[in-house]
């Protein structure tokens, strides 16, 4: 019984922690103005009124590297002037350039972003990688998952979500 209670408390704490932050499903997203690791302001408000896909990854993350090619395919199939894909990484530009030579990403990349809060910036509160967040045209979070998006497995459901978000 003691172990069950510890497990339940620990499990509830993990769930509560996962729901904490600026990107809780079915809530309004916080303004997308944040600072990168060097303190430079990044403002994504220019995408307001569009569906935004934020994909958080890092060089060396196996799942991130596995989904890269599939996300490129999904990006090309769903390409639309009302849909914005953004790749968000903690890696700095010089490291990204070398890596991208072998592993291209076909949509814009925001580098040097401390999304794990390692420098004290807890704007995103991302708990694991890869994480993908979708914000609809009304600035509402409709998807927030830490898992790899594979074209053949969960790609169709993800594309359907994007299509539904665009049609609203």
C-alpha distance (Angstrom), angle and dihedral (degrees) to the residues before:
residue distance angle dihedral
X1 . . .
X2 3.80 . .
X3 3.83 91.0 .
X4 3.79 92.2 47.3
X5 3.80 90.5 53.4
X6 3.83 91.1 48.7
X7 3.80 90.2 47.8
X8 3.81 92.6 49.1
X9 3.80 92.8 48.0
X10 3.80 92.0 46.5
X11 3.81 92.4 45.7
X12 3.80 92.2 49.0
X13 3.81 89.9 48.9
X14 3.81 90.6 52.7
X15 3.81 91.1 48.8
X16 3.80 92.6 47.8
X17 3.80 90.6 47.6
X18 3.80 91.5 49.7
X19 3.81 90.5 52.5
X20 3.80 92.7 49.2
X21 3.76 120.8 96.0
X22 3.75 141.7 48.6
X23 3.80 99.0 -53.9
X24 3.80 108.9 57.8
X25 3.81 112.5 154.1
X26 3.83 114.7 -102.0
X27 3.81 93.1 18.1
X28 3.79 131.3 102.8
X29 3.79 112.4 -91.2
X30 3.76 116.6 -119.5
X31 3.79 115.2 -109.3
X32 3.78 107.3 -74.1
X33 3.78 95.9 -123.7
X34 3.80 114.5 120.0
X35 3.78 142.3 140.8
X36 3.76 128.9 -107.3
X37 3.81 122.5 -132.0
X38 3.82 91.3 -82.1
X39 3.80 93.1 51.1
X40 3.81 95.9 -104.1
X41 3.81 111.9 146.3
X42 3.81 118.4 -118.0
X43 3.80 116.5 -164.6
X44 3.79 120.6 -167.2
X45 3.81 94.3 173.4
X46 3.82 88.1 108.3
X47 3.82 86.8 75.6
X48 3.81 93.8 57.6
X49 3.82 110.4 134.6
X50 3.80 92.3 30.6
X51 3.79 131.1 94.3
X52 3.81 107.1 -103.0
X53 3.80 124.7 -157.1
X54 3.81 112.7 -164.6
X55 3.80 114.6 -169.3
X56 3.82 114.3 -169.9
X57 3.80 116.1 -157.9
X58 3.76 144.1 141.4
X59 3.79 136.0 -150.0
X60 3.80 108.3 -94.8
X61 3.81 94.8 31.6
X62 3.81 103.4 123.8
X63 3.82 96.0 -156.0
X64 3.81 90.3 47.6
X65 3.77 91.6 53.4
X66 3.82 91.8 45.2
X67 3.81 93.5 54.9
X68 3.84 97.3 43.1
X69 3.83 96.6 88.6
X70 3.82 92.3 43.3
X71 3.81 92.4 50.2
X72 3.81 89.0 50.1
X73 3.83 88.7 55.2
X74 3.81 92.5 47.1
X75 3.81 89.7 47.3
X76 3.82 91.7 54.4
X77 3.82 93.6 45.3
X78 3.81 93.7 49.1
X79 3.81 98.3 35.9
X80 3.79 108.3 146.5
X81 3.81 135.8 151.9
X82 3.83 88.6 -119.3
X83 3.83 93.3 52.8
X84 3.80 123.9 73.7
X85 3.80 124.5 -170.0
X86 3.81 115.8 -163.5
X87 3.77 125.5 -176.0
X88 3.81 111.1 -149.1
X89 3.80 120.7 -164.4
X90 3.78 138.0 165.3
X91 3.79 90.2 -139.3
X92 3.78 119.0 109.2
X93 3.81 122.4 -118.5
X94 3.81 97.6 -102.2
X95 3.80 92.3 53.9
X96 3.82 92.8 43.6
X97 3.82 93.6 52.7
X98 3.80 93.0 56.5
X99 3.80 92.6 45.7
X100 3.82 94.4 46.0
X101 3.80 89.9 56.4
X102 3.81 87.2 70.3
X103 3.82 99.8 26.3
X104 3.82 111.2 35.6
X105 3.78 123.3 -159.7
X106 3.80 111.4 -158.8
X107 3.81 99.2 -154.8
X108 3.84 132.4 60.1
X109 3.79 118.8 -62.8
X110 3.79 125.7 -148.3
X111 3.78 107.3 -160.4
X112 3.77 133.8 -172.4
X113 3.84 92.8 36.3
X114 3.81 116.4 148.8
X115 3.80 97.1 -144.9
X116 3.81 94.0 154.2
X117 3.81 93.0 58.2
X118 3.81 93.4 -120.0
X119 3.82 91.5 144.5
X120 3.78 93.5 42.3
X121 3.82 95.9 -91.5
X122 3.80 104.8 129.8
X123 3.80 98.5 174.1
X124 3.80 95.9 119.7
X125 3.82 102.0 26.1
X126 3.81 91.4 -160.6
X127 3.80 109.1 178.8
X128 3.80 102.2 -166.2
X129 3.77 144.8 1.2
X130 2.89 137.6 -72.1
X131 3.78 97.1 30.2
X132 3.78 122.5 167.2
X133 3.80 123.2 -164.6
X134 3.80 125.8 -172.7
X135 3.80 120.6 -160.6
X136 3.80 116.3 -168.5
X137 3.81 128.3 -138.7
X138 3.82 91.0 -89.1
X139 3.83 89.8 56.1
X140 3.81 92.3 -107.1
X141 3.80 121.3 141.4
X142 3.81 107.5 -119.6
X143 3.81 100.6 166.0
X144 3.80 133.2 28.0
X145 3.78 115.4 162.0
X146 3.75 136.0 156.1
X147 3.74 100.6 -150.5
X148 3.75 139.2 94.8
X149 3.80 115.6 -89.3
X150 3.79 108.0 -137.8
X151 3.80 116.7 -169.9
X152 3.81 95.0 -135.0
X153 3.80 98.7 39.2
X154 3.80 111.2 38.1
X155 3.82 99.3 -4.3
X156 3.84 95.5 96.6
X157 3.81 92.4 52.6
X158 3.81 90.5 47.0
X159 3.82 91.9 49.6
X160 3.82 89.7 48.4
X161 3.82 89.5 53.3
X162 3.82 89.9 51.4
X163 3.80 91.5 48.4
X164 3.82 92.0 49.4
X165 3.81 91.0 47.7
X166 3.80 90.8 51.5
X167 3.82 93.4 48.8
X168 3.83 95.2 54.2
